[in-house]
Amino acid sequence: MNCTACRRSSRPAGSGWEVRGLPAKIRVLDPETVEKIAAGEVIERPAAVAKELIENAIDAGSSRIELEFAGGGVTSLSVRDNGCGMAPEDAVLAFTRHATSKISQAGDLERISTLGFRGEALASIGAVSRVTLTTCAAGAAEGVRVVVAGGQVLRRERTGCPPGTRVQVEDLFYNVMPRREFLKSQAAETRAVMEIFGGLALARPEIAFTGLRDGQIFAQTPGGGDLLAAVAGILGRSVAGQMLPVEGETRIGRIRGYVSPPGVHRPTRKQQYFSINGRWIRHYRLAAVAEEACATLLPAGRRPLLVLHLVLDPAGVDVNIHPAKLEVRFRQEEEILALVRQAIHEALRRPGPGPDLLKETGVGPWSQQADAARGTVGPATGKLGVASASQGREPGGVGARWSGPASQALPPAAWQRSLDLLYAPGPEPEGGGMVPEISAQLPLELEILGQVAGTYIVLAGERGLWIVDQHAAHERIRYERLTRAEVRPWPSQELAVARPLDLAAEQALLVEQYLELLGGWGFRLEKVGPRTYWLRGQPLEVAPEAGWQLLLDLLELLEQGRTPAVQDEVYKLVACRGAVKAGARLNREEMAALIRDWQRTPALSTCPHGRPAVYKISVEELAKKFGRS
C-alpha cells in the first residue's frame, strides 16, 4: 500500500512540490568555483604546470623545448617550443575547458597516441594564475598574444614572433591562497619541477631540452635520439658512463634503455624512469619486476637506476585513468612484465660498456684528470674502522688501522687521534658497562672460540654459546658513538686524487642547499660547474671508493628535509657503511676488542635497523640436541 507521502517522494525535482520544514540544500555551483575545483585536480603544484606545458610542446611536434622558472615555479614558469604553433582563433579557444586538437570523439580514447587529450591543461592553469600565451603558426605572417588571468581572457593582440609557442605563467595560485599556503618549500618545489623536466626529457631523447632556473642552465639534452646522451644530460655523466644497455623484443612490443650495474644503486626509486610510447609514467609493478631482475646482484634494500622505453600497441595501453596522466594500465600486463624482467636479466649478464663509453657520445669533455680520479685512494678498505672506546688498547684491536690494498693513508698516530676524538667514550652504564636487562643474559667473561664464515664470532660461557653477527654488532657500536659524539665537524680524510661528480640537477640543488651540513659530516666538495663537483674529502671511516655512493644516499635522505628522523637515518647509514663487513676475517685481538666495545653498548641485541646481532644457544638446548635432557 502506497501512502500519499511515498507517492509524492517519487515526483521529479522542480515540480513545485517540497516537504514543509525541509529547505533544499543542494545547489549548482557558480562557474568560477567550478573552474577552481577542476583546476585543483590537474594543477596541484608548479611541477604540474611544467608537465602540462612541456607535454603540449611535445605534441606540437617540437624539436627544441626550453623550460625556465624562478621562485620554485610559483613566481614564474615558462615553456618555449619551435612546434607547429596555433592560429589566432585556436589560441583563445585553448583556454576553454575540454577544447583540444588531440581527439574528436569517444572512440579516439581507445588508441591515444598524444600525451595530452583531455583539453584541461591551459584552462586549469589559466584559472589559477596569470598567463601570457604567444604563438605563431608555421608559415603565418604574424602571431598572436593572449593574456589570461583567473580564467578570464583580458587581452588578445597581434604580435611578431618566431614560429612556435611560448606560455608564460606567473603568480601561480594568486587567487587560491589556501592552495599556495600548502605548497612545500621553494627548494622542494624547485626539485619537483626539475624531476618532471628530467622525466619528460628522458622519455623523448629525440628532442633537445634546455632547463633554466633563475636564468642559469640546470640541465640540457642534445636531442637527435641518443638516449645515453640524454641520460648524461639529466642524471650526469658520472651515472651515464656506467650504465648497461637493455634491449628486448617479443610479439607484444619492444624495450630499450639502460640499467645500472650491480655496483651502482640507490636506497629509493628516485632515479628510475619508465616511458610507454614516449609517455613518461610511474608504474609500481614495472619497478618491482625490474628490481626483482636485479635482486640477486644488489645488497638488501638497494635499488637499481633505470631508464627504460617500452613501445607497445596504443590499443593495449589505457592512459585515461587520472588527470595527471602519469598512471597507465596494460591489457597484457603479465607479458609486458616478463619482457622487462628478461631484458634486464640479460643486460646484467652481458659485459658492460666500461667508463669510456661517454667519450664517443659527444655530450661533453671528460678529461684525463677526471678519468684518473676514478681511482681515488686514501685510508684503505679492509677490516675494522672504529677506534677503541678506551685508552691503552693493545695493537691490532678495533682501533687499529684498516688493512687491505695499498694506499696513501694517514700516519697511524694521526689516524688514531682523529678516531679517538670522534668516538670518545661516554660514561659507562652500571652493571659492568652493560644495559641491566641484558647483563643477566650475556656474561662479561666470555671466551672467544673463533669466527665462522668470516661473519659470525662464536663465544662460550658457563650457560651456553653466543653467536655474534660482527657487522650488526659493529654497526651498533658505531651508531651509538655517532649519536652521542659531541665533536663537530666529523673528522675527514682527504682523497689523494679528487673524484669528479657530475650530478643530476636535483642532487646539485641539494648539495648547494646543504653544503655546510655535508661539510660537517666530513665531505669536502668543490664546485666546478653548475652540476659538477670535485669530491676532495669524505668521512674518515668510510672506504675511499664508497664515499661518493654514501654522499648520493645522504642527498636522497636530505630531500625529506633536515629533521630529527632524517638525522637518525644519517647516523644509521654512516654506521652501516663504515662497519666491518660480513666475510671480513678478523684476528683474535680484533674480535676481542670488538666484543668488548659491543658489550658496553646500549641495546646490543640488535643493529640500528632492528636486525638481530646475537643468537644464544643455551646449555639446555645443547643437552637436548645431544640427548642428555
Secondary structure, DSSP 8 states (H G I E B T S, - for coil): ---HHHHHHTS-TTSS---TT---------HHHHHHHHHHHH-SSHHHHHHHHHHHHHHTT-SEEEEEEEGGGTSEEEEEE-S----HHHHHHTTSTT--SS-SSGGGGGG--SS--SS-HHHHHHHSSEEEEEEE-TT-S-EEEEEEETTEEEEEEEE---SEEEEEEESTTTT-HHHHHTS--HHHHHHHHHHHHHHHHHH-TTSEEEEEETTEEEEE---TT-HHHHHHHHH-HHHHTT-EEEEEEETTEEEEEEE--TT--BSSSTTEEEEETTEEE--HHHHHHHHHHHGGGS-TT-B--EEEEEEE-GGGEE-TTSTT----EETTHHHHHHHHHHHHHHHTTS----TTGGGGTTS----HHHHHGGG--SS--SS-----SSTT--TTSTTS---SS------HHHHHHHHHHHT------TTTSS-HHHHTTS-S--EEEEEETTTEEEEEETTEEEEEEHHHHHHHHHHHHHHH---SS--EEEEEEEEEEE--HHHHHHHHHTHHHHHHTT-EEEE-SSSEEEEEEEETTS-GGGHHHHHHHHHHHHTT-S-HHHHHHHHHHHHHHHS--TT----HHHHHHHHHHHHTSTTTTB-TTS-B-EEEEEHHHHHHHTT--
